[in-house]
Amino acid sequence: MSPSTVFTRPTAAALAIGVGLAVASTGSLADNFESASYDPATDEIVLVVAYRGTNPGHQFTLQWGDCQVLDDDRREIAGELLDQQALDAAREDFTKTLRFSVAGLQCRPAMATIRTAPRFYVTVPLPARSATTQ
């Protein structure tokens, strides 16, 4: 075999690596949480989100599910953080601090679990509504 014919076809491993690199360099990586807390002064959940994209202008929304009352009367609620530019190419790292009011949330006190991707979630305890937030 001549040297030119030995390397004419890529191996399966080389193809897999090439495809993996192409997907990683162009596809958006999942948003993730750097921190999450409850701010009693403003009655808001504060999330610091890390994400990748082509611009820092991503807009996020938080959609709440139904309140779940457990057997011992504790409450849980799940929320999903949605990135309105989820398909943006993952070219640069960005972080953004998000604030979401929970003043109108009736499911309190509760443990609020917020997810942004299948494996990225945080849980924030929400206290009972105070007289000033009712």
Secondary structure as GFF3:
##gff-version 3
##sequence-region A 1 134
A	DSSP	alpha_helix	3	6	.	.	.	ID=ss1
A	DSSP	alpha_helix	12	26	.	.	.	ID=ss2
A	DSSP	beta_strand	32	39	.	.	.	ID=ss3
A	DSSP	beta_strand	44	53	.	.	.	ID=ss4
A	DSSP	beta_strand	60	64	.	.	.	ID=ss5
A	DSSP	beta_strand	68	69	.	.	.	ID=ss6
A	DSSP	beta_strand	75	83	.	.	.	ID=ss7
A	DSSP	beta_strand	92	101	.	.	.	ID=ss8
A	DSSP	beta_strand	110	117	.	.	.	ID=ss9
A	DSSP	beta_strand	120	126	.	.	.	ID=ss10
###
